[in-house]
């Protein structure tokens, strides 16, 4: 049972949100009153908050069963939404389940039912077949980034799930691009559209950079030198290409993370954490990172490989120039490579991009702490330990990310060595924790 449920203003204050944007304001009103809503808005505009607030308001605090189901195309998006709900501090339990996660963890989380269940279609469908939890109390269904779920082959599972939810009376679909068609199995009759796809995208600059050679590695290195220490994502089409580019960046001494489907979930998650907290300024990624992941405002993206479809181009570009911020999408064009018809910008040489940027040494390092939420450890506990026992100043401590069984903290690189001497093997709450640098 839920002990206390915060109201909307308390939730926003806890999350540090002073005011909702126009899309979120409209979504709150529409979703609260409509049975079917299609929410279209660019990546990074706050769609998750927009659909969660009205859902949470409708939950019954006395109901011990799952009341809302959110289907997502990737593990990262499931984890991200779960994290957002935790940060909202609503009083309602929420859990994310997805492929590649231990079944024992699912069993533990579902033993005491979450009010909101987030998951990938494959894992959710598996639980429905095994009747792990009852579905009669699920009244709200969200298909977040629904077009991506269809693209990656989840249509069969999505169809199975929808057909097995007898009492859903509210459906919410979200996307960052205009859907070409809506599959009939979703069962929409008269959905209300909230479309903000043309809002806040005017600050994106697109530049095509010509590589004199078919192999674009050298041009990529020159471009990164010009961009200095700005944060950005480099998109490749294949994980093998990421490994090759990664080796080259290592030769240049450019710290970076890698993110693709061939990596273990743990490694993908750590790469995102270290990109978010500033340990890495550059992330090498496949289109897996084009949407549905939580990354900070970035200044640029680089299409190392040309995207095959216009939708991929749009989603990649959506990682920058978000919420009216300025950003640049660079397209590397090698040798005789032809640009696809949806890219119309003129090519320039690397020399035409101006002077070299200032490359700083890595300012932050990421520390791992062997204790988390299940040990009753809070962000405040960690900050208190680092300030008091570790003698850090406020500006020396960066982002703290708290997980169920561990935590990750960014600290000024110049302070790490001394800090570890002071705080490693210290007690947080009642647990003695190991603290080490994440390599």
C-alpha positions in Angstrom: 0.0 0.0 0.0 1.1 3.5 -0.7 1.8 5.5 2.5 1.7 9.0 1.0 1.1 10.4 -2.5 2.6 13.7 -3.4 0.7 16.2 -5.5 1.9 17.5 -8.8 3.6 20.6 -7.5 5.5 18.6 -4.8 6.7 16.3 -7.6 7.9 19.1 -9.8 9.6 20.9 -6.9 11.4 17.6 -5.9 12.6 17.3 -9.5 13.8 20.9 -9.8 11.3 21.8 -12.5 10.1 25.4 -12.1 7.6 25.3 -14.9 6.2 22.8 -17.4 6.8 23.6 -21.1 3.8 24.2 -23.5 3.8 20.6 -24.8 3.7 19.2 -21.3 0.9 21.6 -20.2 -1.2 20.5 -23.2 -0.4 16.8 -22.7 -1.5 16.9 -19.1 -4.9 18.3 -20.0 -5.5 16.0 -23.0 -4.2 12.8 -21.4 -6.3 13.4 -18.2 -9.5 13.5 -20.2 -9.0 11.5 -23.4 -9.1 7.8 -23.8 -6.6 7.8 -26.7 -3.7 10.2 -27.1 -0.8 10.3 -29.6 2.0 12.5 -28.3 4.5 13.7 -30.9 7.4 15.8 -29.8 11.2 15.9 -30.5 13.6 14.0 -28.3 14.5 15.7 -25.1 11.4 17.8 -24.8 10.1 16.0 -21.7 7.5 13.5 -23.0 8.1 11.1 -20.1 7.1 13.7 -17.5 4.2 14.7 -19.8 2.6 11.3 -19.7 3.6 10.2 -16.2 2.0 13.1 -14.3 -1.6 12.4 -15.5 -1.1 8.7 -15.1 0.1 9.0 -11.5 -2.8 11.3 -10.7 -5.3 8.5 -11.7 -3.7 5.7 -9.8 -5.6 4.2 -6.9 -3.3 4.2 -3.8 -5.4 1.4 -2.2 -4.9 -1.0 -5.2 -2.0 -3.5 -4.6 -1.9 -4.6 -8.3 -0.3 -3.3 -11.5 -2.5 -0.4 -12.8 -0.4 1.1 -15.6 1.8 -0.7 -18.2 4.5 1.2 -20.2 5.9 -0.7 -23.2 9.3 0.5 -24.5 11.7 -0.6 -27.3 14.9 -0.8 -25.3 16.3 -1.7 -21.9 17.8 1.8 -21.6 14.5 3.5 -22.0 12.9 1.1 -19.4 15.6 1.9 -16.9 15.4 5.6 -17.6 11.6 5.8 -17.0 11.9 3.7 -13.8 14.6 6.2 -12.6 12.3 9.2 -13.5 9.5 7.7 -11.4 11.8 7.1 -8.5 13.0 10.7 -8.7 9.5 12.0 -8.7 9.0 10.5 -5.2 5.4 9.8 -5.8 5.0 7.1 -3.2 4.0 4.5 -5.9 6.2 1.5 -6.6 7.5 1.2 -10.2 9.7 -1.5 -11.7 11.4 -2.0 -15.1 11.8 -5.5 -16.6 13.5 -6.3 -19.8 15.4 -9.0 -21.8 18.8 -9.9 -20.6 17.8 -9.2 -16.9 17.9 -12.1 -14.5 14.5 -13.8 -14.1 15.1 -13.9 -10.3 15.1 -10.1 -10.2 11.8 -10.0 -12.0 10.4 -12.4 -9.5 11.6 -10.3 -6.6 10.2 -7.1 -8.0 6.8 -8.6 -9.0 6.3 -10.3 -5.7 5.1 -7.0 -4.3 3.4 -5.6 -7.4 4.4 -2.2 -8.8 1.6 0.2 -9.5 3.5 1.1 -12.7 5.3 -1.6 -14.7 7.7 -0.7 -17.4 9.1 -3.2 -19.8 10.2 -4.3 -23.3 7.5 -6.2 -25.2 9.3 -9.5 -25.3 9.8 -9.7 -21.5 6.3 -8.4 -20.7 4.7 -10.9 -23.2 6.7 -13.8 -21.5 5.3 -12.8 -18.1 1.7 -12.6 -19.4 2.0 -16.1 -20.9 3.2 -17.4 -17.6 0.5 -15.4 -15.7 3.1 -14.0 -13.3 0.7 -11.2 -12.3 -3.0 -10.4 -12.9 -3.8 -8.0 -15.7 -7.4 -7.1 -14.8 -6.4 -3.9 -12.9 -4.3 -2.5 -15.8 -6.4 0.4 -17.0 -3.7 2.5 -18.7 -1.3 1.4 -21.5 1.6 3.5 -22.8 3.4 2.6 -26.0 6.5 4.9 -25.6 8.5 5.3 -28.9 5.9 2.9 -30.3 7.3 3.2 -33.9 10.7 2.1 -32.7 9.2 -1.0 -31.1 7.6 -1.9 -34.4 10.9 -1.3 -36.3 12.9 -3.6 -34.1 10.5 -6.5 -34.5 8.2 -6.4 -31.5 4.9 -6.3 -33.5 4.0 -9.9 -32.6 4.6 -9.4 -28.8 2.8 -6.0 -28.8 -0.2 -7.5 -30.5 -0.3 -10.4 -28.0 0.0 -8.0 -25.0 -2.8 -5.7 -26.2 -5.1 -8.6 -26.8 -4.5 -9.8 -23.3 -5.4 -6.6 -21.5 -9.2 -6.7 -21.2 -9.8 -3.6 -19.1 -7.5 -0.9 -20.7 -9.5 2.3 -21.2 -6.7 4.7 -21.7 -4.0 4.4 -24.4 -1.1 6.8 -24.9 1.3 6.5 -27.8 4.5 8.6 -28.0 7.1 9.2 -30.8 9.7 11.8 -31.8 8.8 11.4 -35.5 5.5 11.5 -37.5 4.2 7.9 -37.8 3.5 6.7 -41.3 0.7 4.5 -40.2 -0.9 3.1 -37.0 -1.3 -0.7 -36.9 -4.9 -1.8 -36.5 -4.0 -4.1 -33.6 -3.4 -1.1 -31.3 -7.2 -0.6 -31.6 -7.3 3.2 -31.7 -10.7 4.7 -32.7 -10.5 8.5 -32.4 -7.1 9.4 -30.9 -6.3 13.0 -30.1 -3.0 14.2 -31.5 -0.6 16.5 -29.6 2.0 17.4 -32.2 5.0 19.6 -31.3 7.4 18.1 -33.9 7.9 21.5 -35.6 8.6 23.3 -32.3 12.1 24.2 -31.1 14.1 22.6 -33.9 15.3 25.8 -35.6 18.6 25.9 -33.7 20.0 22.9 -35.5 22.9 23.6 -37.9 23.7 20.8 -40.5 27.2 20.7 -41.9 28.6 18.2 -44.4 32.3 17.7 -44.1 34.2 16.2 -47.1 36.8 13.6 -46.4 39.5 13.5 -49.1 39.8 9.8 -48.6 37.2 7.0 -48.6 38.4 6.1 -45.1 37.1 8.9 -42.9 39.0 8.2 -39.7 41.6 10.9 -40.2 39.0 13.5 -41.0 37.0 12.5 -37.9 40.1 13.0 -35.8 40.7 16.5 -37.3 37.0 17.4 -36.7 37.2 16.3 -33.0 40.3 18.4 -32.5 38.4 21.4 -33.9 35.5 20.8 -31.6 37.7 20.7 -28.5 36.1 19.5 -25.3 32.5 20.0 -26.3 30.2 17.0 -25.5 28.9 15.0 -28.5 27.9 11.7 -30.0 29.5 10.0 -33.0 27.0 7.7 -34.8 28.2 4.6 -36.7 26.1 2.0 -38.4 27.9 -1.1 -37.2 29.4 -2.2 -33.8 32.5 -3.4 -35.7 33.0 0.2 -36.9 32.7 1.5 -33.4 35.5 -0.8 -32.2 37.7 0.5 -35.1 36.9 4.1 -34.4 37.4 3.5 -30.7 40.9 2.2 -31.3 41.8 5.2 -33.3 40.5 7.6 -30.7 42.6 5.8 -28.1 45.6 6.5 -30.3 44.7 10.2 -30.3 44.2 10.2 -26.5 40.6 11.1 -26.8 38.6 9.7 -23.8 35.3 8.2 -24.9 32.6 5.6 -24.2 31.1 3.0 -26.5 27.4 2.1 -26.7 26.0 -0.6 -29.0 23.9 -3.8 -28.8 27.0 -6.1 -28.7 28.0 -4.8 -25.3 26.8 -6.3 -22.0 24.0 -4.2 -20.3 26.3 -3.4 -17.5 28.9 -1.9 -19.9 26.3 0.1 -21.8 24.9 1.5 -18.7 28.3 2.5 -17.4 29.2 4.2 -20.6 26.0 6.3 -20.4 26.6 7.2 -16.7 30.2 8.4 -17.5 28.9 10.4 -20.5 26.2 12.0 -18.4 28.5 13.0 -15.6 31.3 14.5 -17.8 33.9 11.8 -17.4 33.5 11.2 -21.2 32.8 14.1 -23.6 32.5 11.7 -26.6 30.2 8.7 -27.0 30.5 6.3 -29.9 27.2 4.8 -30.6 24.9 2.9 -33.1 21.3 4.0 -33.6 20.5 2.3 -30.3 21.5 5.7 -28.8 19.4 7.8 -31.3 16.5 8.0 -28.9 15.1 6.7 -25.7 18.2 7.2 -23.6 18.9 9.8 -21.0 21.9 11.9 -22.0 22.7 15.5 -21.2 22.4 18.5 -23.5 25.1 17.9 -26.2 26.7 20.4 -28.6 27.1 18.2 -31.6 26.5 14.9 -33.2 28.6 13.4 -36.0 27.3 11.0 -38.6 30.4 9.0 -39.2 28.3 6.7 -41.3 25.5 8.1 -43.4 22.1 7.1 -42.0 20.1 4.8 -44.3 16.6 6.3 -43.6 15.4 9.8 -43.1 13.9 8.8 -39.7 17.3 7.7 -38.5 18.7 11.0 -39.5 16.0 12.9 -37.6 16.4 10.8 -34.5 20.2 11.1 -34.4 19.9 14.9 -34.9 17.4 15.0 -32.1 20.1 14.3 -29.6 21.3 17.9 -30.0 19.6 21.2 -30.4 17.0 20.2 -27.8 14.6 22.5 -26.0 15.6 25.5 -28.1 19.4 25.0 -27.4 21.8 25.4 -30.3 23.6 22.3 -31.7 25.3 21.1 -34.9 25.0 17.9 -36.9 28.2 17.1 -38.8 27.9 14.6 -41.7 31.2 13.0 -42.8 31.2 12.3 -46.6 34.0 10.1 -47.8 35.6 10.1 -51.2 32.9 9.5 -53.9 30.2 8.8 -51.3 26.8 10.1 -52.4 24.5 11.9 -49.9 21.0 10.4 -49.5 18.2 12.6 -50.9 17.0 13.7 -47.4 20.4 15.5 -46.8 20.6 18.6 -48.8 23.4 20.7 -47.1 26.5 21.6 -49.2 29.9 20.0 -48.5 32.8 21.9 -47.0 36.4 20.8 -46.3 37.8 20.3 -42.8 39.9 23.5 -43.3 36.8 25.6 -43.8 35.5 24.8 -40.3 37.9 27.3 -38.7 40.4 27.1 -35.9 41.2 24.3 -33.5 39.2 24.0 -30.3 40.7 24.0 -26.8 41.2 20.4 -25.6 41.1 20.1 -21.8 42.3 17.2 -19.8 39.4 15.1 -18.4 37.9 17.2 -15.6 35.9 14.4 -13.9 36.4 10.8 -12.9 33.7 8.4 -12.0 33.7 6.5 -8.7 31.9 3.2 -7.9 30.3 2.7 -4.5 29.3 -0.8 -3.4 26.0 0.2 -1.8 22.7 1.5 -3.0 19.0 2.0 -2.3 18.5 -1.5 -0.8 21.0 -0.5 1.8 19.0 2.6 2.7 21.8 4.8 1.3 20.7 8.2 -0.2 22.5 10.8 -2.3 22.6 12.9 0.7 24.5 10.2 2.6 27.1 10.0 -0.1 27.5 13.7 -0.4 27.9 14.0 3.4 30.6 11.4 3.5 32.6 13.1 0.6 32.2 16.6 2.1 32.9 15.7 5.8 35.3 12.8 5.7 36.7 13.4 2.2 37.0 17.2 2.6 35.6 17.9 -0.8 34.2 21.3 -1.7 30.8 21.6 -3.3 32.3 22.3 -6.8 34.5 19.1 -6.5 31.4 16.8 -6.4 29.5 16.2 -9.6 26.5 13.9 -10.5 25.5 11.2 -8.1 23.5 8.3 -9.7 22.0 5.9 -7.1 21.1 2.3 -8.2 19.5 -0.5 -6.3 22.7 -2.1 -5.1 25.4 0.5 -6.0 26.1 4.1 -6.8 28.2 6.1 -9.3 29.6 9.5 -8.4 31.6 12.0 -10.5 34.4 13.8 -8.7 37.0 16.3 -9.9 39.9 14.2 -11.3 42.4 16.2 -9.3 40.7 15.3 -6.0 40.2 11.5 -6.6 43.5 10.1 -5.3 43.3 11.9 -1.9 39.6 11.3 -1.6 39.9 7.5 -1.9 42.5 7.5 0.9 40.0 9.2 3.2 36.7 7.4 2.3 37.3 3.9 0.9 36.0 1.2 3.2 34.0 3.7 5.1 30.5 3.1 6.5 27.4 4.5 4.8 24.4 3.9 7.0 25.2 0.5 8.4 27.1 -0.9 5.4 30.8 -0.8 4.9 31.3 0.2 1.3 34.2 -0.2 -1.2 34.8 2.9 -3.3 36.9 2.7 -6.5 37.5 4.4 -9.8 35.5 3.1 -12.8 37.9 2.4 -15.6 
